[in-house]
Amino acid sequence: MTGSRWRMALALGTALGVGALLPGGWAVATSGQAPATGRTATFDEINVGRVNIVEPNGRYRLVLANKARFPGLFMDGKEYKHHNRSQGGMLFFNDNGDEVGGMGFGNRTVDGKNSASASILFDQYKQDQTVGMVYSENDRKRVAGIRVWDRPDASIQPLMEMSDRASREPTEAGKAGIREEMMAYAKANGGVGAERFFAGKQLEEAVVRLADKQGRPRLVMKVGDDGLPVIEFLGEDGKVVKRITQ
């Protein structure tokens, strides 16, 4: 749910051969072929706002959509509006009709400063992201790597329902109040999860970081911009208790 779900962004142009998935009103460009019949069609190029890959029972398996047509959150085939997601993207679904991950790419410029992000995330069953490849930068400060999270056993569905309420709240103050309610609920029901593993580049350092169940880094291996390797052991308070250098 944004931990992941909240942050996915994708500006996607796609060229696909798509069976009988094109509803009326979508623009289709062909190379002069005869109109397709039956359940199979072939196109050289298509322009669409959204593509739904569905199972025979109508439940989604994959959704590709622009910003205007991007869906909300899903559990057991039911859609809940997202309280702050305003993006295009790709979502994956399991047999139950649950959202189970996605891909995203995005960027923006504010006051001459650029920010960008890219990710592919996979969710724990009935929960939020549990493993992902992520990249982000803000004003040339960059982080990229593989992350693994712990998530609670409790279903995330109640938070989806709160998100739906927040999306319909007309005032920012009202939305903020429901977001605080969401955080309080999560903390009372196993927490929001913790990052346990990171391997990648963080600013100018190549880093491997292992954390405890509370998300506190306890072992860090890194190579800085000076090229020197360092291994650090940390206590619960985050202070280095032992350092090994070359």
C-alpha positions in Angstrom: 0.0 0.0 0.0 2.3 2.8 -0.5 5.2 1.6 1.1 5.0 0.3 -2.4 1.5 0.5 -3.7 1.5 4.2 -2.6 4.7 5.0 -4.6 4.4 3.2 -7.9 4.5 5.4 -11.0 4.6 4.4 -14.7 4.3 6.4 -17.8 3.7 3.6 -20.3 3.3 3.5 -24.0 2.6 0.0 -25.3 2.4 -1.9 -28.6 0.6 -5.2 -28.2 -1.3 -7.8 -30.1 -4.4 -8.0 -27.9 -7.3 -10.5 -28.5 -10.9 -9.4 -28.0 -9.9 -6.8 -25.3 -10.6 -3.6 -27.1 -13.8 -1.8 -26.1 -15.4 0.8 -28.3 -13.8 4.2 -28.4 -10.2 3.1 -28.2 -8.0 4.2 -31.1 -6.7 1.4 -33.2 -4.1 1.8 -36.0 -3.6 -1.0 -38.5 -1.7 -1.4 -41.7 -4.7 -1.7 -44.0 -5.6 -5.3 -42.9 -9.1 -6.5 -43.2 -11.3 -6.1 -40.1 -10.6 -8.9 -37.6 -13.3 -11.4 -36.8 -13.8 -14.0 -34.0 -11.7 -13.9 -30.9 -8.2 -13.2 -32.5 -7.0 -10.0 -34.0 -3.7 -8.7 -35.3 -2.6 -5.1 -35.3 0.7 -3.4 -36.2 0.1 -0.7 -33.5 -2.6 0.3 -31.0 -3.1 3.3 -28.8 -5.1 2.7 -25.7 -5.8 4.3 -22.3 -6.0 0.9 -20.5 -5.6 -2.8 -21.2 -7.2 -5.4 -18.9 -6.0 -9.0 -19.0 -8.8 -10.9 -17.3 -9.6 -14.5 -16.3 -12.8 -16.3 -17.6 -14.5 -15.3 -14.4 -13.8 -11.6 -15.2 -11.3 -11.0 -12.5 -8.2 -9.1 -13.4 -4.8 -10.8 -14.0 -2.9 -7.8 -15.3 -3.8 -4.1 -15.8 -1.8 -1.6 -17.9 -3.2 1.9 -17.7 -2.5 5.6 -18.1 -2.9 8.1 -15.3 -6.5 8.9 -16.0 -7.6 5.2 -16.2 -5.3 3.7 -13.5 -7.2 1.5 -11.0 -7.2 1.6 -7.2 -6.4 -1.1 -4.6 -7.8 -4.6 -4.9 -8.6 -7.4 -2.5 -10.8 -10.5 -3.3 -11.7 -8.8 -6.6 -13.1 -5.7 -5.0 -11.6 -2.3 -5.8 -10.9 0.4 -3.2 -9.9 3.9 -4.2 -6.4 5.0 -3.4 -6.1 8.0 -1.2 -3.1 9.6 -2.9 -2.1 7.6 -6.0 -2.3 9.7 -9.2 -0.2 7.8 -11.7 -0.2 5.5 -14.7 1.2 2.0 -14.3 1.0 -1.7 -14.3 -0.6 -4.0 -11.6 -0.4 -7.7 -11.2 -3.2 -9.9 -9.6 -3.4 -13.4 -8.2 -6.2 -16.0 -8.5 -8.2 -14.4 -5.7 -8.3 -11.0 -7.4 -5.8 -9.5 -5.0 -3.3 -6.8 -6.2 0.1 -8.5 -5.7 2.6 -6.1 -7.2 3.4 -3.9 -10.1 5.9 -1.9 -12.1 6.4 1.8 -12.1 8.4 4.6 -13.6 8.0 8.3 -13.0 9.6 11.7 -12.8 8.9 15.4 -12.1 10.6 18.7 -11.9 9.8 21.3 -9.2 11.7 24.6 -9.0 14.3 23.4 -11.4 15.0 20.2 -9.3 14.4 16.8 -10.8 13.1 13.7 -9.1 12.6 10.3 -10.6 11.7 6.8 -9.5 11.4 3.3 -11.0 10.4 0.0 -9.3 9.2 -3.5 -9.7 7.5 -4.8 -6.5 6.0 -8.1 -5.4 3.6 -8.3 -2.4 3.1 -10.7 0.4 -0.2 -12.6 0.4 -2.9 -10.2 1.6 -0.3 -7.7 2.5 2.1 -5.0 1.1 5.4 -5.3 -0.8 7.8 -7.9 0.4 10.6 -7.8 -2.3 11.5 -5.2 -4.9 14.0 -3.6 -7.2 13.9 0.1 -6.7 15.5 3.3 -7.9 14.9 6.9 -6.8 16.6 10.2 -7.0 15.9 13.7 -5.8 18.1 16.6 -7.0 20.9 14.1 -8.1 20.9 12.2 -4.8 20.4 8.6 -6.0 19.5 5.3 -4.4 19.1 2.0 -6.3 19.0 -1.6 -5.2 17.2 -4.7 -4.1 15.0 -4.4 -0.9 13.3 -7.1 1.2 10.6 -6.2 3.8 8.9 -8.0 6.7 5.1 -7.6 6.7 2.6 -8.4 9.5 0.4 -11.5 9.2 -2.8 -9.4 9.4 -4.6 -8.6 6.1 -4.2 -5.2 4.7 -7.9 -5.0 3.6 -9.0 -2.7 6.5 -6.3 -0.2 5.5 -7.7 -0.4 1.9 -11.1 0.5 3.2 -9.7 3.5 5.1 -7.8 4.5 1.9 -11.1 4.4 0.0 -12.7 6.7 2.6 -9.7 9.1 2.5 -10.0 9.3 -1.3 -13.6 10.5 -1.0 -12.9 13.0 1.7 -13.3 16.5 0.2 -10.8 18.4 2.4 -7.0 17.9 2.9 -7.5 18.1 6.7 -10.0 15.3 6.5 -7.7 13.2 4.4 -4.8 13.8 6.8 -7.0 12.7 9.7 -7.9 9.4 8.0 -4.2 8.8 7.2 -3.4 9.2 10.8 -6.1 6.7 11.6 -4.5 4.3 9.1 -1.1 4.6 10.7 -2.6 4.1 14.2 -4.5 1.0 13.0 -1.4 -0.5 11.3 0.8 0.0 14.5 -1.9 -1.7 16.6 -2.1 -4.7 14.2 1.4 -5.8 13.7 3.0 -2.6 12.5 3.6 -1.4 9.0 6.5 -3.7 8.3 10.2 -3.2 8.3 13.0 -3.3 5.7 15.3 -6.3 6.5 17.7 -6.2 3.6 19.1 -3.7 1.1 21.9 -4.3 -1.5 22.7 -1.5 -3.9 24.0 2.0 -4.2 23.1 4.7 -1.7 24.4 8.1 -2.6 28.1 7.6 -3.2 28.4 4.2 -1.4 27.9 0.6 -2.5 26.0 -0.9 0.4 24.7 -4.2 1.8 22.6 -3.6 4.9 21.0 -6.2 7.2 18.4 -5.2 9.8 16.5 -6.8 12.7 12.8 -7.3 12.8 12.3 -3.7 14.0 14.1 -2.5 10.9 17.2 -1.3 12.8 20.4 -1.8 10.8 22.7 -4.3 12.6 25.3 -5.2 10.0 26.5 -2.9 7.2 29.1 -3.6 4.5 30.0 -0.7 2.3 32.5 0.7 -0.1 32.6 4.5 -0.1 33.6 7.0 -2.8 37.2 6.6 -1.5 37.2 3.0 -2.6 37.8 1.6 0.9 35.7 -1.4 2.2 34.2 -1.2 5.6 32.2 -3.6 7.8 30.2 -2.2 10.7 28.3 -3.9 13.5 25.6 -1.8 15.1 23.7 -2.0 18.4 20.0 -1.5 18.9 20.6 2.2 19.3 22.1 2.5 15.9 25.6 3.2 17.2 28.6 1.3 15.7 30.0 -1.2 18.2 32.6 -2.7 16.0 34.2 -1.6 12.7 36.5 -3.6 10.4 38.5 -1.8 7.7 41.1 -2.8 5.2 
